[in-house]
Amino acid sequence: MTLPSNPITPRAVAVEVLCLWATTHNSIDLLFRTAIEHLADIDRGLVKNLVYGVLRQKEYLDHIIRTYSKHPLRKMKPRTLMTLRIGVYQLLFLSRVPESAAVNATVNTLKAAGQPAWLIGFANGILRTVARSRATLPTAEQMAQTDPPVLNHPAWLIERWQTQFGTEKARTICRCNNTEPLLSLRVNTRRTSRSALKDLMAKTGIDAQKGFFSPLSLTIEFFPGSITSLPGYDLGHFQVQDEAAQLATLLVGPLRSRCRILDGCAGLGGKTSHLAEILPPDGTLVAIEPDARRYRLLRENLHRLGHNEPVLPVRTDLRSYAATRPQPFDVILIDAPCSGTGVIRRQPDIRWNRLPEDLAQYQQTQVHLLEIATSLLKPGGALVYVTCSLEPEENQEVIRLFQERCPHFAVEDATTLLPDAARKLVDAAGFFRPNPGDGLDGFFAARLIDRRNL
């Protein structure tokens, strides 16, 4: 990433991150992490607020800009449009930022980037007009009630959710996606307890509350610093993980002595480390991850949490691993690559990066992964399929297609495997299906039992 010449201000970094996202549509999380490496915690917090806030409110911000700009937004260069979005976002959403800073410091990013005087004046004029008009402008909440509503999601996604959930529930999901979620932690019970970690947080002035659904969860409403600065992080006392992801892992069920578990799509190790915590002392856990960066972070997370011993990370893909003909597994977890439409509130760029035709491609991969997993499973074993998607093509349809090809697999009701508070998140078919309207990330999880030899 090319950043402005020193001094690098948080607003300048935010503009560059958003411009790079607009031209590459790479993951905003990755772009953000790369950009803030050398910034202080307080500056990182502002950059994140600006970048993620603009993506959450993009459609509303564009409505405001369009009101005062004679120049069409579609003809603006990315830097101009992103600068205006950042300026308007500060004026309308960040009450602690002084008006002078929201306007002047934002316009100064154009000066630092060597933009022409007329463009600087154009941006300055729009931001000052918005600042003067703030009291009379419709709020984002009011615009969400207009016809058609401004929900800050692409029309195709809203239409899908209205069909699946109904109009009101779809709008609730959109509103939840447009707000910053709570920071959710999963307590590492191998090293501490939920009450002990809560007390540790309190001693440093951090108000951590017990989660709503998961018995291992603590939530923090506001923490402006980096995750690594939270008390207990270096000691491996917790893993950042939404309650929905914590609950989905529980579908592996009670694990028997000497069981063999496979995490077929380990990623950064959120669910892998949870499996390691509930693994019997004589059990075996193999974690598969082909990507070099994610594999490195997987190993680092396992080391920090103290799970080096029971876990065998393997840098390869599931098909290649299956070709080595390992000893069969009792339980296999497939946390499949997906569209991610259930985690839009945490990764707001997903809504703007996805297209309807992406779903068929994801589905093909997901069914393929399940089919490979069957070759690694013991007869009578359990196969747990998980996505962070709300889309039926990646969830119920994947299970239907898989069962057509492998009819000896039956869905087991997830209700009995979850805490009482979470059982209402299971649908009539036995699938675990929370959505952002429940206060959780959107997830889908199914437990399938191989009925051969039973």
C-alpha positions in Angstrom: 0.0 0.0 0.0 1.3 3.5 -0.9 0.6 5.9 1.9 0.9 9.7 1.9 4.3 11.3 2.9 4.9 12.0 6.6 3.2 12.8 8.8 0.7 10.0 8.1 -2.6 10.9 9.7 -5.3 8.5 10.6 -7.7 10.1 8.1 -5.1 9.8 5.3 -4.6 6.1 6.1 -8.4 5.6 6.1 -8.6 7.3 2.7 -5.8 5.1 1.3 -7.3 1.9 2.7 -10.7 2.7 1.2 -9.2 3.7 -2.2 -7.3 0.5 -2.3 -10.4 -1.5 -1.5 -12.4 0.3 -4.2 -9.8 -0.6 -6.8 -9.0 -4.2 -5.7 -12.0 -5.3 -3.6 -9.6 -7.2 -1.5 -10.6 -8.1 2.1 -10.9 -4.9 4.1 -9.6 -6.8 7.2 -6.4 -7.6 5.4 -6.0 -4.1 4.0 -6.7 -2.5 7.3 -4.2 -4.7 9.2 -1.5 -4.0 6.7 -2.1 -0.3 6.9 -2.0 0.2 10.7 1.1 -1.8 11.5 3.1 1.3 12.6 0.2 3.4 14.1 -0.4 4.0 17.8 -3.5 2.3 19.3 -5.5 5.5 19.4 -4.9 6.2 15.7 -5.7 2.6 14.9 -9.0 3.0 16.6 -9.9 6.1 14.5 -8.8 4.5 11.3 -11.0 1.4 12.0 -13.9 3.6 13.0 -13.7 5.5 9.7 -13.0 2.6 7.3 -15.6 0.2 8.7 -18.1 3.0 9.5 -18.0 4.2 5.9 -18.6 0.7 4.5 -21.5 0.2 6.9 -23.2 3.5 6.0 -22.0 3.8 2.3 -25.4 4.1 0.7 -26.7 6.7 3.3 -23.5 8.7 3.0 -23.8 8.8 -0.8 -27.4 10.0 -0.4 -26.2 13.0 1.6 -23.3 13.7 -0.7 -25.6 13.5 -3.7 -27.9 16.0 -2.1 -25.2 18.7 -2.2 -23.0 17.7 -5.1 -23.7 18.8 -8.7 -21.1 16.4 -9.9 -22.4 12.8 -10.2 -20.9 10.4 -7.8 -20.3 7.7 -10.5 -17.9 10.2 -12.2 -15.9 11.0 -9.1 -12.4 9.5 -8.7 -12.2 7.0 -5.8 -10.0 9.4 -3.7 -12.5 12.2 -4.0 -15.5 10.1 -3.1 -13.8 8.3 -0.3 -12.6 11.6 1.2 -16.2 13.0 1.1 -17.6 9.8 2.6 -15.1 10.0 5.5 -15.8 13.6 6.1 -19.6 13.2 6.1 -19.3 10.1 8.3 -17.4 12.1 10.9 -19.9 14.9 10.8 -23.0 12.7 11.1 -21.8 9.8 13.2 -18.8 10.8 15.4 -20.1 13.3 17.9 -16.8 13.4 19.7 -14.9 14.7 16.6 -15.0 18.5 16.5 -16.6 19.9 13.3 -13.4 21.7 12.4 -11.4 18.5 12.6 -13.9 16.6 10.6 -13.8 19.1 7.8 -10.2 20.6 7.9 -8.3 17.4 8.7 -10.2 15.5 6.1 -9.7 18.1 3.4 -6.0 18.2 4.3 -5.7 14.6 3.1 -6.4 15.9 -0.4 -3.7 18.5 -0.1 -1.2 16.0 1.2 -2.0 13.8 -1.8 -1.2 16.6 -4.2 -4.8 17.1 -5.5 -5.6 20.3 -7.5 -6.9 23.4 -5.7 -10.3 23.3 -7.4 -10.9 19.7 -6.1 -9.8 20.7 -2.6 -12.3 23.6 -2.7 -15.0 21.4 -4.1 -14.7 18.9 -1.2 -14.3 21.7 1.4 -17.5 23.3 0.1 -19.6 20.1 0.4 -18.3 19.2 3.8 -18.9 22.7 5.2 -22.5 22.7 3.7 -23.2 19.3 5.3 -21.8 20.7 8.6 -24.2 23.7 8.5 -27.2 21.5 7.6 -26.7 18.7 10.1 -29.7 19.6 12.3 -32.1 19.3 9.3 -30.7 16.2 7.6 -32.6 12.9 7.8 -30.8 10.4 10.0 -29.7 6.9 8.8 -32.6 5.5 10.9 -35.1 7.8 9.2 -33.8 6.9 5.8 -34.2 3.2 6.6 -38.0 3.8 6.9 -38.4 5.6 3.5 -39.8 4.0 0.4 -37.6 2.6 -0.9 -35.6 2.3 2.3 -31.9 3.1 2.5 -30.5 0.0 4.2 -26.9 0.1 3.1 -27.0 -3.2 1.4 -27.2 -4.1 -2.3 -30.7 -4.6 -3.6 -30.1 -8.3 -4.6 -29.2 -9.2 -1.1 -32.1 -7.4 0.5 -34.5 -9.1 -1.9 -33.1 -12.5 -1.0 -33.5 -11.9 2.7 -37.0 -10.5 2.3 -38.0 -13.7 0.5 -36.3 -15.9 3.1 -37.0 -14.1 6.4 -39.8 -11.6 5.6 -39.6 -7.9 5.2 -39.3 -6.9 8.8 -36.7 -9.5 9.7 -34.7 -8.7 6.6 -34.7 -5.0 7.7 -33.7 -6.0 11.2 -30.7 -8.0 9.9 -29.6 -5.0 7.7 -29.9 -2.6 10.7 -27.8 -5.0 12.9 -25.2 -5.2 10.1 -24.9 -1.4 10.1 -23.9 -1.2 13.7 -20.6 -2.2 15.3 -21.0 -5.6 17.1 -19.8 -6.3 20.6 -16.4 -7.7 21.1 -16.9 -11.4 21.9 -14.3 -13.6 23.6 -14.3 -17.3 24.2 -12.6 -18.2 27.5 -9.8 -20.7 27.4 -10.9 -23.1 30.1 -7.6 -24.9 30.1 -6.0 -21.7 31.6 -8.7 -19.8 33.4 -12.4 -19.5 34.1 -15.0 -17.0 32.8 -15.4 -15.4 36.3 -11.7 -15.1 36.7 -11.2 -13.5 33.3 -14.1 -11.2 34.0 -12.5 -10.1 37.3 -9.2 -9.6 35.5 -10.8 -7.3 33.0 -12.6 -5.4 35.7 -9.3 -4.6 37.5 -8.1 -2.7 34.4 -11.4 -0.9 34.0 -12.9 -3.1 31.3 -16.5 -4.0 31.7 -16.8 -7.5 30.4 -20.2 -9.2 30.7 -21.3 -12.8 30.3 -22.5 -13.8 26.9 -26.1 -14.4 26.1 -25.9 -18.0 24.7 -22.5 -19.5 25.1 -21.3 -20.6 28.6 -17.7 -19.7 27.6 -18.5 -16.2 26.3 -17.6 -12.8 27.6 -18.6 -9.6 25.7 -17.1 -6.2 25.8 -19.2 -3.3 24.5 -16.4 -0.8 24.0 -12.6 -1.3 23.8 -10.7 1.2 21.6 -7.3 -0.6 21.9 -5.8 -3.5 20.0 -6.9 -7.1 21.0 -3.3 -7.9 22.0 -3.4 -5.3 24.7 -6.4 -6.9 26.5 -5.4 -8.4 29.9 -4.9 -12.1 29.6 -4.2 -12.1 25.9 -0.5 -13.0 26.1 -1.3 -15.6 28.7 -3.7 -17.3 26.3 -6.7 -16.8 28.5 -9.1 -16.2 25.6 -9.8 -16.3 21.9 -11.7 -13.6 20.1 -14.8 -15.5 18.7 -18.4 -14.7 18.2 -20.9 -16.7 20.3 -22.4 -18.3 17.1 -19.0 -19.8 16.2 -18.6 -21.0 19.8 -21.9 -22.8 19.7 -21.4 -24.3 16.2 -18.3 -26.1 17.5 -20.4 -27.8 20.1 -22.1 -29.8 17.4 -19.1 -32.2 17.4 -20.9 -33.6 20.5 -19.4 -35.3 23.5 -16.0 -36.7 22.6 -15.1 -40.2 23.6 -11.8 -41.4 25.0 -9.1 -41.9 22.3 -11.3 -40.2 19.7 -9.8 -38.9 16.5 -11.0 -35.4 15.3 -10.3 -33.7 12.0 -10.7 -30.0 11.4 -10.7 -30.0 7.7 -10.7 -26.2 7.1 -8.9 -24.8 10.1 -8.3 -21.2 9.0 -6.9 -19.1 11.9 -7.8 -21.7 14.5 -10.8 -20.3 16.3 -12.8 -23.6 16.2 -9.5 -25.6 16.2 -8.5 -24.2 19.6 -12.1 -24.8 20.9 -11.8 -28.4 19.8 -8.5 -28.7 21.5 -10.0 -27.5 24.8 -12.8 -30.2 24.8 -10.6 -33.0 23.4 -10.1 -35.9 25.8 -6.5 -36.2 27.1 -5.9 -39.3 25.0 -7.6 -37.9 21.9 -6.1 -36.7 18.6 -6.8 -33.6 16.7 -5.5 -32.9 13.2 -6.0 -29.4 11.7 -5.8 -28.8 7.9 -4.9 -25.4 6.4 -3.3 -24.9 3.0 -2.8 -21.1 3.0 0.7 -20.0 4.2 -0.4 -16.9 6.1 -3.4 -18.5 7.8 -1.3 -21.6 8.6 1.3 -19.4 10.4 -1.4 -17.6 12.4 -3.0 -20.9 13.2 0.2 -22.2 14.7 0.7 -18.9 16.6 -2.8 -19.0 18.0 -2.4 -22.6 19.2 0.9 -21.8 20.8 -0.5 -18.7 22.6 -3.5 -20.7 23.9 -1.3 -23.6 25.0 -2.6 -26.2 22.6 0.6 -27.3 20.9 0.6 -30.8 22.4 -2.8 -32.2 21.4 -3.1 -30.6 17.9 -1.3 -31.6 14.7 -1.5 -28.7 12.2 -0.9 -29.8 8.6 -0.3 -27.3 5.8 -2.1 -28.9 2.9 -5.6 -29.0 1.4 -8.2 -31.6 2.3 -8.0 -33.5 -1.0 -4.2 -33.8 -0.7 -4.5 -34.9 2.9 -7.1 -37.5 2.0 -4.7 -38.9 -0.6 -2.3 -39.8 2.2 -4.9 -42.3 3.5 -4.7 -41.4 7.2 -6.3 -43.5 9.9 -10.1 -42.7 9.8 -11.6 -40.1 12.1 -14.5 -40.3 14.6 -15.6 -36.7 14.0 -14.8 -34.3 11.1 -15.6 -30.6 11.2 -15.9 -28.8 7.8 -16.0 -25.1 8.4 -16.4 -24.5 4.7 -15.4 -21.4 2.6 -18.5 -19.4 2.0 -19.9 -16.0 0.9 -19.8 -14.8 4.6 -23.2 -13.0 4.4 -23.7 -13.9 8.0 -20.7 -11.9 9.3 -21.3 -8.7 7.4 -21.6 -6.7 10.7 -18.0 -7.6 11.4 -16.8 -7.5 7.8 -18.9 -4.8 6.2 -17.1 -5.0 2.8 -18.6 -8.4 2.1 -22.0 -6.9 1.2 -20.3 -4.8 -1.6 -17.9 -7.5 -2.7 -20.3 -10.4 -3.3 -22.5 -11.1 -6.4 -25.4 -13.5 -6.7 -23.5 -15.8 -9.1 -20.9 -16.4 -6.4 -23.2 -18.7 -4.5 -23.2 -21.5 -7.0 -19.4 -21.5 -7.0 -19.3 -21.7 -3.2 -21.9 -24.5 -3.2 -19.8 -26.6 -5.6 -16.8 -26.3 -3.3 -18.8 -27.0 -0.2 -20.4 -30.2 -1.5 -17.0 -31.4 -2.8 -15.4 -30.9 0.6 -18.2 -32.9 2.3 -17.7 -35.7 -0.2 -13.9 -35.8 0.4 -14.6 -35.8 4.2 -16.7 -39.0 3.9 -13.6 -40.9 2.7 -11.9 -40.0 6.0 -14.7 -40.8 8.4 -15.2 -44.0 10.3 -18.5 -45.8 9.7 -20.9 -44.4 12.3 -18.9 -41.2 12.7 -20.2 -37.6 12.8 -19.7 -35.0 10.1 -20.3 -31.4 11.2 -20.8 -28.8 8.4 -20.6 -25.1 9.2 -20.8 -21.9 7.3 -21.1 -18.2 8.3 -23.6 -17.7 5.5 -27.3 -16.9 5.6 -27.9 -18.2 2.0 -29.9 -21.5 1.5 -27.7 -22.4 -1.5 -24.7 -22.8 0.9 -26.6 -24.3 3.7 -29.8 -26.4 3.4 -29.2 -27.0 -0.3 -25.7 -28.2 0.3 -27.0 -30.7 2.9 -29.8 -31.8 0.4 -27.3 -32.3 -2.4 -24.9 -34.1 -0.2 -27.5 -36.5 1.1 -28.6 -37.3 -2.4 -25.1 -38.4 -3.2 -24.5 -40.0 0.3 -27.9 -41.2 1.4 -26.5 -43.1 4.4 -25.9 -39.8 6.2 -28.7 -38.5 8.4 -29.2 -35.1 10.0 -29.1 -35.2 13.8 -31.1 -32.6 15.7 -28.6 -30.0 17.1 -30.9 -29.0 20.0 -29.6 -31.6 22.5 -26.0 -30.5 21.8 -26.5 -26.9 22.7 -27.0 -25.0 26.0 -30.6 -24.3 26.9 -30.4 -20.6 26.0 -29.2 -21.5 22.5 -31.8 -24.1 21.6 -34.2 -21.6 20.2 -31.6 -21.0 17.5 -32.2 -24.5 16.0 -34.9 -24.7 13.2 -37.5 -27.4 12.7 -35.1 -29.5 10.5 -32.5 -29.6 13.3 -30.1 -27.1 11.8 -28.4 -24.4 14.0 -29.3 -21.1 12.3 -28.7 -17.9 14.2 -28.7 -14.6 12.4 -27.7 -11.0 13.3 -31.2 -10.3 14.4 -30.6 -12.7 17.3 -27.6 -10.6 18.4 -25.1 -13.1 16.9 -23.3 -13.6 13.7 -25.3 -15.4 11.0 -24.3 -19.1 11.0 -25.4 -22.5 9.8 -24.4 -25.8 11.3 -25.5 -29.3 10.7 -24.5 -32.5 12.3 -24.6 -35.5 10.0 -24.3 -39.1 11.2 -23.0 -41.9 9.0 -25.6 -44.7 9.5 -23.5 -47.4 8.0 -22.9 -50.3 10.4 -25.2 -48.7 13.0 
